[in-house]
């Protein structure tokens, strides 16, 4: 039986990505014209690594930088979210293996400032790391948010080329393995 891939192996497996494609068919009727990028996992990881201590980004911030980098109208929210999750687990795996500098995944929030409970350690561990960097957490029902997260947003995500229009929140419907 084939051995299960480590998180670091999953992060390094680009599966032919990134790929930019036109928004067509049902997608164009629902989301309009343009192009969508499906990023490579390491691209998402590289953006997450740029966020300095005390600063935060949201998944939409990552998507905006990815779209700009690839001169696309928007970046796939599903794959961007999945790849940030893989990057977080790969960083946790590296940390457990003794690495001192890892991707600061706790600084990447869901849209609206919500702490991503699916990241390693869950809300409790993420909360400790965020509080250690000066952030305050607030509970709203079953969800945890960083209070006033907008004031701590990192606006320096670098992208190599171009600019993009308004960020769309279209769901990813392109097949990543076409």
C-alpha positions in Angstrom: 0.0 0.0 0.0 1.2 3.5 -0.9 2.4 5.6 2.1 0.3 8.6 3.0 1.8 11.9 1.9 3.0 14.3 4.5 1.6 17.8 4.7 5.0 19.1 3.4 4.7 16.7 0.4 1.2 17.9 -0.3 2.4 21.5 -0.1 5.2 20.8 -2.6 2.9 19.0 -5.1 1.7 21.6 -7.6 -0.4 19.3 -9.8 0.3 21.5 -12.8 -0.8 24.6 -11.1 -1.1 27.6 -11.2 -3.6 27.8 -14.0 -5.6 30.7 -15.4 -8.7 30.1 -17.4 -11.6 31.9 -18.7 -14.9 32.1 -16.8 -17.3 30.5 -19.1 -20.7 28.7 -19.4 -22.8 28.8 -16.3 -20.0 30.5 -14.4 -20.0 33.5 -16.7 -23.8 33.9 -16.3 -23.5 33.8 -12.6 -20.2 35.7 -12.1 -19.7 37.7 -15.2 -16.8 37.8 -17.7 -13.2 37.4 -16.9 -10.5 34.9 -15.8 -9.9 32.9 -12.7 -6.6 31.6 -11.4 -6.3 28.4 -9.5 -3.1 28.9 -7.6 -0.3 26.5 -6.7 -0.1 25.5 -3.0 3.4 27.0 -2.7 2.1 30.3 -4.0 -0.4 30.5 -1.2 2.2 29.5 1.3 4.6 32.2 0.1 2.0 34.9 0.5 1.2 33.7 4.0 4.9 33.8 4.9 5.0 37.6 4.0 2.7 38.6 6.9 4.8 40.1 9.7 4.3 39.7 13.4 1.4 41.6 14.7 -0.3 41.9 11.3 -3.1 39.8 9.7 -4.5 38.9 6.3 -7.7 37.3 5.2 -8.3 34.7 2.6 -9.7 37.4 0.3 -6.4 39.4 0.7 -4.6 36.3 -0.5 -7.0 35.9 -3.4 -6.5 39.5 -4.4 -2.8 39.2 -4.5 -3.0 35.9 -6.4 -5.4 37.4 -9.0 -3.1 40.4 -9.4 0.0 38.2 -9.8 -1.7 36.2 -12.6 -3.6 39.1 -14.1 -6.8 37.3 -13.5 -10.2 38.8 -12.5 -10.3 36.6 -9.4 -8.7 33.7 -7.6 -10.5 30.5 -6.8 -11.8 30.8 -3.1 -12.0 27.1 -2.6 -8.5 26.1 -3.7 -7.0 29.2 -2.0 -8.7 28.1 1.2 -7.6 24.5 0.8 -4.0 25.5 0.1 -3.9 27.8 3.1 -5.1 24.9 5.2 -2.4 22.6 3.7 0.3 25.3 4.3 -0.9 25.6 7.9 -0.6 21.8 8.5 2.8 21.7 6.7 4.1 24.5 9.0 2.8 22.7 12.0 4.5 19.5 10.8 7.8 21.4 10.3 7.5 22.9 13.7 7.0 19.5 15.3 10.1 18.3 13.4 12.2 21.1 15.0 12.0 24.0 12.5 12.3 27.4 14.2 10.8 29.5 11.4 7.6 28.3 9.9 4.7 29.9 7.9 2.8 32.0 10.4 -0.6 30.5 9.5 -2.3 31.9 12.6 -2.1 35.3 11.0 -4.3 34.2 8.1 -8.0 34.7 9.0 -11.2 33.7 7.3 -13.0 36.6 5.7 -14.6 38.9 8.3 -11.7 38.3 10.8 -12.8 34.9 11.9 -10.2 32.6 13.3 -9.9 29.4 11.2 -10.8 26.6 13.7 -9.5 24.0 11.1 -5.9 25.2 11.4 -3.6 23.1 13.6 -4.3 23.5 17.3 -7.8 24.8 16.7 -9.1 28.1 18.1 -7.4 27.6 21.5 -3.8 27.3 20.1 -4.4 30.0 17.5 -5.8 32.3 20.1 -2.6 31.9 22.2 -0.4 32.8 19.3 -2.6 35.7 18.2 -2.8 37.1 21.8 1.0 36.8 22.1 1.2 39.2 19.0 -1.1 41.7 20.7 -4.5 40.8 19.2 -7.8 40.5 21.2 -10.3 37.7 20.5 -14.0 38.0 20.7 -16.6 35.2 20.7 -19.7 35.6 18.6 -21.8 32.5 19.1 -19.7 29.5 18.3 -17.2 31.5 16.2 -14.1 33.3 17.3 -13.0 36.6 15.7 -10.0 38.9 16.1 -11.4 42.2 17.4 -10.8 45.2 15.2 -8.8 43.0 12.8 -9.1 45.6 10.1 -6.7 47.8 12.0 -4.0 45.1 11.8 -4.4 44.1 8.2 -1.2 43.7 6.3 -1.4 45.6 3.0 2.1 44.7 1.7 1.4 41.4 0.1 3.7 41.5 -2.9 2.7 40.3 -6.3 5.0 40.2 -9.3 2.8 41.7 -12.0 -0.2 43.7 -12.9 -3.3 44.9 -11.2 -6.8 43.4 -11.0 -10.3 44.8 -10.9 -12.6 44.4 -7.9 -12.3 41.1 -6.1 -15.1 38.7 -6.8 -16.2 36.0 -4.4 -17.0 33.4 -7.1 -16.8 29.8 -6.0 -14.3 27.7 -7.8 -15.9 25.5 -10.4 -12.9 24.9 -12.7 -11.5 21.4 -12.3 -8.0 21.6 -10.8 -6.9 18.4 -12.6 -8.1 19.1 -16.2 
